[in-house]
Structure formats: structure tokens, C-alpha cells
Amino acid sequence: MLPIHAIKSAFKAKYAWAVLLGLLVGLRLLALAVSPLPPGGDEAQYWHWSTTLDWGYFSKPPLIAWLISLTSWSIGDSAFGLRFSAPILHGIGAVFLFLTARQLWPQERMVATWTAAIYLLMPAISLSSFLLTTDALLLPLAAMALYGFFRMLDQPGSLVWPVWLGVALGLGLLAKYAVLFLGAGFALLILVDPALRQAIGWRKNSLILLIPILMILPNLAWNRDHSFATLSHTAANVDLAQASTQFSLLSSAQELGTFWLSQFGVFGPIPFFLLLLAFGWALTKPRQSPEFRLMVLGLIPLLIISVQAFSSRAHGNWAVIAFVPASLLLARFAARDWRQTLLLVSLGLHTILATGLLVVLAKPDRFTEGPLGAVLQPLTGWDQTISEIMAKYANDGTGQPFAAIVTDTRLFHYSITWGLRHQSEIELKMWPRYGVPHSHRELMEPLLPGDPRKLLVIVSRPRFAPRVLADFRRIQSLGLVHIPLGAGRTRQFELFEAQGYAPQTRDEAYEQRWQYLDSPPS
């Protein structure tokens, strides 16, 4: 086993960061290339968007669909083609962070290498390198914006860097609205620091503000033309209005505690512990220091989502943009003494985790019978699932073909959409759970009331069947299907022949009637 001091010395090598970057990105691409796992429901949804390029989509801005369209065209219409850009994007993010660290602390080369390592080996990044989500675009663009911000402060006479920063924020908005957390951090730094505000000047501030606005305008126009679908979806995630009517101090405190505990998983247990110490350390630094500024930029998303968690709910990854500036701050804080040793130990553990993910991704069949099978379950068994569905679709026993396939849940719907991507003649619809669209399919290709055609309805939550079937005038069960997924786990769904779609009105009485029961009271 290599001694700790030898590993530390390796991090000081001139091209250590480039070797680390190339090795990780290359191995991740190789694992993606050999992996048999199909896209998950969310990834398949983004792929479906990419088949029709537009300025917006139901739940996200358009950049991810544009990117998938490009990689599918150039690499191939496959899971590898869909995910190909994820590890490369994170590699680009690591490069920007490395360059930012070199800009901030030119005499401490090792800090830059630590920064790249912290980012690339972060548990959230290891996972995000294998799944193409909007975070795979957001985080590298946040790193690009950070680089532009600090270069702008270093070269106050140049307009290049305000334009760079504005473009990075604009692209970030087209990727995920959460880039506004970083924008809020930049704005706060400028507002509370008169010297910084004066150094940047009104002309640069105007560029930083106007460029993202101009870039996001087409997306806002798309939202206007589609009942503000993306903005409404984002607001529904926040859900403060409903939370205020169901407020409980105990449950709110539990949500807040759960959110903060989850950050130990997102950033890593040891790095997040060290980061909390680094926040306190940075508070003692001058307001004009890069450490203080990075602390502000890292804390803003965590504090905003903490309010969200306490008021309503929050997923662990909603503040993940905080860990872009946090990687820089932690590398600077832990660059010496016991902190460096502790950080090195944590990166070793993260390397083991990243290697394990590589193996699981490349050979998932070896793990379906064990505890990891539950994690892999949403990505396995889809070929057999599609086969069972198509067997009924092709032959229902009457000789009359089905006009369309209707599903009851979003993730199931987009998973079979991916599986049937080469059979474009098959019409796919979604049963609308709510009175307004809750997916892009419902928004753009709704199941219309009064549709007289014969439909193959798939209920992926069998106990939920009465609620779905109540919207059809004629129903006949075609059987319950069980798809084995390993270790006794199954995917269960029921197939129905249905006609006469006549949805019940989604009003308050409807919600109350179905609030607690799978079928309404008699």
C-alpha cells in the first residue's frame, strides 16, 4: 500500500489532474459503452423530448433535449448515445474548477488538483456520470460561470469575462432553473460589497443580467404559449401554499434534518463534515477574499433549499449546485495538516465507490439477486415487459387491433416509449391523473375525452386500477403480468381492453372521494 505522503506528492505533480481526469472519464465512458442497462424513466422522457426539438418541455428547459438529439444523431440511437455526454460534461466541469483554483491560488498547484479530484469523485458526480440528467449540464455550466466570475474580478478592464459569465448563466437557465441559486449568490456578493460593485461597474453588471434574460426569452415565450407548464411544474415542486395549510413543526424539522443528512451522501460524509468546518473558517476571512466569496456561493443554495425543506419538502440533490463552489473552498481549506490526510482518506473511499459503480453498471446481472437488485429494479426487465405488452397488443383474440397503448404512470410510460422507439406506428398515450397535464405527453398528445377507439390500458399499480378504469365506459381485463426481476422481486401490471374514454371531473369532490381508498365508497 502506498504511504500517504507518496500519494500527497503525486497530487503535486504537474499533470496529476489531467491523468486523473482522463482516467475517470475514460473508464466511465467504457462502462457506459458495455452496459446493458436501458435508460431510466426520466432519461427516456428526455430522449422522447429530443425527438421533437423545441424551446421548452413540460418539466425542464430545452438544453438537455437538444444535447440528446445531438449525441443520438452522432453516436447512435442507443443508451450509450443518450448518456455519452454525461461523463464528458463532468470532465469539462472539473477542468473549469481546476482553472478557477489556479486563478485564485496560483502558488498552490495542489489545491487545483484537489479541487478536480473532490468534484470528480463526489458521490453525486459518480452517479451523475452514468445517468444523463439536467444536473449533468447544470454543474459544469456552474463551474464555467464561476471561472468567468473570478476572471472578471482579476481583469476588470475586459468585457470578455462579463459576457462569458452572462452566457454561462444563460446556458444554465436553459439547462435547469436552479442556476438562479448561483446567480443569487453572485448578486448578493455584488450588492453587499461596494468595492466589488464599483470595480465591476454598471456596464458589466448590465451584460451579466441582460445576456441570460435574452437567452431565456424563447423558453419563456414557449411557456406562455403552453400555459406556463415548466414554471407551473417548478412552482408545484415548491408547493408552499399547500404546505402552509398542513404545517407541522415536528414534520418540518424532520424534513429539514433529512435534507441536511442527505448532503453527507451527496458530497460524501467526510468532505461534507470538512465543508461545514470550512464554512466557519471562511467566515473569519476578509469579505474580499476568494474563500469568503466561495462560502457565500456555497451556502446560498443550501440555505434556500433548507427553507424549502422546512416549509414543504426537498430532495437531497436540489442544492447540489452548492458543491461546485464548495469543491474549491474545501480544497483550499483542506490543503494542509490533518485535514489533508482526512480528505485523502475520503477520496480513497470515494474511489472505491466510483469503481463499484463502474462494475455494477458494466455487469448489472451479477447484482440483481443481491441487495443492489432493488436499486437496479427500475432499469431491469424491460425487454420482457415490452414483449408481454406487445403480445397482447398484437393479438387480443378478437382480430380487431388496438388503436393505442395507454399507461397510468409517467416513468412506466417513458420506459416503454424508449423500448418501442423503433415502432413509431404505435400510438402511446397517458391516462391523466389530474385535471391539468403532469407530463409532456399529456401536454402535447393528450388522451381526448370521447375517444371511441379500442385502447390497451396498462395499470402499473394494480391497486390503483379502479380509479383508472372508472374513466372508461367499457373495460375487460386481459390478465395480470408478473416480470421477474431477481431475488423474488417482480414488476407487476395489469392489461385491460378499454373503450369509451369519459374522464370524471377532477374537482375537489373527486380528490376527496379517492383520497384514502383505491376504489370509491359504495
N, C-alpha and C positions, 0 to 999 in steps of 0.2 A: 504494500500500500504506500502510495506516495506521501511523504511527510507534508504537513500543512504548509510549511514555509516554501517548499518547492512549488506547490500549487499557486501560492500567492505570487511567487516570482514569475510564474507562467503568465499570470494576468497582467504583468508589467511589460511583457513582450510587445513589440511594436504592432504586430499584426495578429495578436491573440484574438481580438474582437472579430476580425474578418474570418479567421479559422472557425471560431465558434458559430458565427452567423452562417457560413457556408455549410458546415456540418449539419446544423439543426435544420435549416431549410431543405437541404438535400435529402436528409433522412425522412423528413415529414412528407416531402413530395413522393419519395419512393413508397412509403407506407400507403399514401393515398392511391398511388398507381396500382398497387397489388390488392387493395382492399376490396372485398366483395360486397361491402355494405352499401345499400342504396341510400339516397338522400332521406333525411328525416322529413316529417310533415312540413315543418317550417321551410326547410331548404327546397322541398318540392313546390311549395307555394311560391317562393321567389322565382324558381325556374318557370313556373306557369306564367308569372308576370312577364318574364323575359321574352316570351313568345309573341307578345304584343307590346312594343315599345311605346311608352307614354311619358308624360311629365309627372305622373303620380300614380299611386296604387292605394288600396284601401287602408292598410295599416302602417305603411312606411313611405318615405320619399323614394324617388326612382333610381338612385345610383346603383343599388345592388342588382336591380333587374338589368340595367344597361351593361353592367360588368359581366353578369352571367351570359347575356346574349353574345358578348364579345368572346368570352372564353369557350362557350359551347360551339360557336362558329369556327374558332381557330383550333381548339383542342379536340372537340368532338362532343356529340350529344350523349354524354355519359356522366356517371357520378364523379369521375376524375375530372372531366371537363368542367363540371359545375364547381367543384371545390378547389380546382387548381390554383386559383389566385390567393386563397387564404394564407398559406404559409409564406408566400412571396410578399404579400402585403405586410404581414407582421415583420418580416425581414426588413422591409423598407422602413417601417416604424422604428425598428432598432437602430438603423443607420441614422435616422434623424435625431434620435436621442443621443447616440454616440457623438454626433457632430455638435449638438447643443452642449453636452458636457465639455467637449474640447473648447467650445467657445467661452463657456463660463469659467472653467478652471484649466487654462492652458498648461499650467505647470504640473498638473496631476493627471497624467495619461491614464493611470489605473482606474481613476474614477469613471472615465468614459467607458472603459471595458466592463467595469462592474455594472454600470447602467444598462448596457446592452444585455448583459447576462441576466440581470434581475428581470428585465422586461421579457426576454425570450423564454425564460424558464418559469415565469409566473404560471401557476396552475391554470388560471383563466386563459392565458395565451396558449398554453399547451393544448387545451381543449379547443379553443377557437381556431387553432391552426388546422384542425381536422373537420370543422363544420363551418360552412360559409354562412355567416350571419352578418347583420348590419354592424356588429361590433368589430368585425374584421376590416371594415372600411373606416369606421369611426376612429379607432385608436391610432392607426398610422396617420390619419389626417390631423388628429390632435397633436401628434408628435411633430408633424410638419408645421403646424401653427405655432407651437412652442419655439421651434427653431427660428421661424420668422420673427416672432416677438422679441427674442433676445438679440438677434442680429440687428433688428431695428433700433434697439437701445444702444447697441455698440456703434452703429453707423447712422447717427441722427440726420446727416445731410442727404441720405439716399432715399429715393422714393420706391426703390425696388422692394424693400422689405415690408413696408405697409401694404403694397399691392400683393406681395406673397402671402402675408397674413390674411388679408381680405379674401383672397382666392381659396386659401386653406379652410377658412371658416365657411365660405360659401359651399365648397365641396362637402364639408362636414354636414351642413344643413341638408344637402341633397342626399346624404347617407343616412343621417339619423338626427332628429331634432335635439337630442341630448348634447350635441356640441355647444348648445347655448349655455350649458354649465361652465364650460371653459371660457366662452365669451363673457359670461357674467364675472368670472374671475379676472379677466383682463380689464373689464370695465371698472371693477372695484379698485384694482391697483392704480389705474389712471385717476380715478376720482379722489382717492384718499391721499395721493402723493402729488402736491402742486408742482414739485420739481420735475417729476416724470411727465405730468400733463403739459408743462411748458416745453420740455425737451421734445416731445412728440409733435406738438403744435396742432392747430385746428385742421390744417390741410391733410395731414396724415390720419388724424382721427376720422376725418370725413371719408377718406378712402377705406379705412378699416371697417367703417359702418356701411357705406353705400355699396361696396362690391358684393358682400354677402346678400344684401337686400335685393340687388339686381339679379343675382344668380338664383335666388329662391322664388322670384316673382312668377315664373311659369308654373311652378308647383303650386303656388297659392292660387293662381288662376284655375288650375285643374281642380283644386279643392272647391273653389267657388262653384264650378260647373258640376260638381258631384256631391252636393250637399255637405261640403266640408268634411268629407269622410275621414281623411287621415287626422285632421285636427280634432274631430269629434272622438275618434278612437283613442287618441293620446289623452284627451280630457277624461274619457271614461276610465282609463287606467288610473288616473289620479283619484277620481271618484270621491272628492272631498265632500260634496253635497250629501251623498248617501251616508258617508262615514259620520257626518255631524249628527245624523238622526239615530245612529246606532253606537254612539261613543261609549266606550268603557275604559276607564283608566287602567285597569289591570290588563285587558287585552291589548291596549295601545302600548303599554310598557313592554309587554311580551313581544309585540311586533317589532318595536324598536330594538329590543335586546337581540331578537333573532336576526335582524338586519346586520347589526354590528358583529355578532358572532359569525355570520356568513362571510364577512370580509376576511376573516382568517383563512377561509377556504379559497376565496377569490385571489388574494395576494400571496397567500402562504402563511402558516402560523407564525414562524419566526420572523419573516420580513414584516408582517403587519405589527407584531409586537415592537420591533425595532422602529417601525414607522411612527408609531404613537410616541415613542421617545424622541424621534426626530422632529415631530411637530413641536413638542415642548422646547427642544434645543433651538429650533428656528425662530421661535418667539423671542428669544434673547438676542437675536441678530438685528442689525440696523434695518430700517424699513426699506432702504435702497439695496440691500444685499440680495443676491440671487436666491439664497436659502429662504429668506423671509417671503419672497415673491412666490417661490415654488410651494411653500407651506400654504399660502393663501389659495393658490390654484388647485392644490390637492384637497384642501378642506372644504371648499365651496360645494362641490358635488356631494360629498359625504354629509354635509350639514343639510343641504336641500332635501336629499332623499331620506335623511333622518326625520325631518318634519313630515315628509310623506308617509314614512313607515308608522310614525306615532299617530298621525291623523287618520290613516286608512290602511294601507298595505304597501309593501315594497319588495321586489325581488332582489336577491343578492347581487345581481350584476347591473342593477340600474345605475349605480355610481361608479362603474368600472373605469370611466374616463379619468377619475381621480388618480388612478395608479400610473398614468402616463407622467405627469409632473412628479408624482410620488417616487417613481423609479429613480429620477435624478436626485431628489432630495435624500433618499435612503442611501444611494451610492456615495454621496458626499459625506453623510453622517457616519456611515459605517466603514470609512476608508482606512481606519487605523485601529490599533489595540484590540481589545477583546471583542469589540463589535464586528471587526473584520472577520475574525475567526468564526463567530456565531453566524455571520452572513454566509461564509463559505460552507459551513455545515448545512445550512438551509438550502443553498444552491445544489449541494450534493444530493440532498433528499429530493429536490425538485427534478434533478436529472434522472433519478431512479423513477419518479412518477412519469416523466416525459417518455422515458424508454418503455415503461409498461404500457402507456397509451399507444406507442408505436406497434408493439407486439399485438395488443388487443385489436387494433384497427386492421392490421395485416392478416391476422388469423382469428377472427371472432368466433369461428365454430368451436374452437378449443375451450371457450369460456362460457358457452351458453348453458352448460349444465351446472355451473357453479354460481356463487353469489352475484357475479357480474352479469349473469343472464338477465336479471331484472333490469339492469341498466341498458343492455343491448336489445331488450324486447321490442321497443318501438321501431327498431331498424331491421328486424329479422322476420322471416316467414312471409314476406310479401309476394314472392313468386307463387307460392301455393295459394295465398289469399286471392290473387288475381285469377288463378286457374279455376278456383271454386266459383268465383263470381261469373267468369266468362262461360263456364259450363252451363249455368242457369240462363245466362243472357242469350246464349246461342240456341238453347233448346228448353223451352218452358213446358213442353208437352202438348201445346195447342196448335203449334205451327204458325202462330201469329207473333212476329218479332216485337221485342220491346223497343219503344221509341227513345228511351233514355235511362240512365242509371242515376238514382238519387241517393245521396248519403246524408247522414244526420249529424256528423261532426266534422270540423274543419281539418284536423290533422289526418283522419282516416281518408277524407275526401282527396286531399292533395297527395297522399301516398299512393292511392290508386290512380290518380291523374298522371303521376310520374310513370307508374307501371304500364299505363295504356297510352303513353306518349306517341307511340308509332301507329296507333289505331285512331287517327283523328276523326274517323267517321262516327265514332261512338260519342254520343252526346252525354255530357255529365252535368248534373245539377246538384244543388244543396237544398235540403229542407231548411227553411228559415225558422230558427228557434225564436227570434224576436220580431217585432213589428218593423224594424229597420234593418238594413243589411249589416252583417257582422263578419263579412269576408268579401274579398274582391269578386269571387264567383257570384255571390248574391247580389253584389252591386251592379255588375256588368252583364250577367247572364242569369237573371232571376228565374225561379220556378214560378210560372204565372198562374194565378187563380183561374179556375175554369178549364185548365188544360185537360182535354178529354182522352189523351193518349194513354196507352198501357205503359206503365213505368215499373222498373225493377228497383225497389226501395231496399236499401241496406240499413239496418238498425244495428249500430256497433255497440250500443248499450241496451241489451235486451230488456232490462227492467224499465227502460225509458220508452219501450215500444208503444204502449197505449197512447202516450202523448203525441207521438209522431203519427200514428195510424188514425187518430181522431180527425186529422186534416184531410182524409180521403174518403170518398163515398163507397168505394168497393175495395176490399182487401182480402187477399188469400195468402196464407203462409206457404213458403216454398221450402222451409226447413231451417234448422239451426245448424250453424257451421262451427267447428272447432279446429283451429290450426295449431298443432303442437309447436311450442317454441323452446322446448328443453326444460329439464328439471321439473316436469309436471305443469309448467306454465302453458297457457293457451291464449290464443286470440279468438274471442267468441263473437259472432254476429249472426243476425237472422235475416233471411231474404224474404221479401214479400212481392207479390204481384199486386199492383195498385192502379186504380183509375179514379178519375173524378176528383182532382185536387181542389179542395174547397177549404182553405185555412180558416181556423177560428180566429176571431178578432183578438189581437194581442193587446188587451187592455188590462186594467188593474184587476178586474174580476177573473180574468184568465190566469194571471200570475198567482192570485190567492188560491184559485181552485187547484193549481198544480204545485203549490209551494212545498207541501210536505209529502204528497202521495205520487206514486208512479202512475196511478190511474185516478180519475176524479171520483169523489164520493157518489154513491148511487142515490 
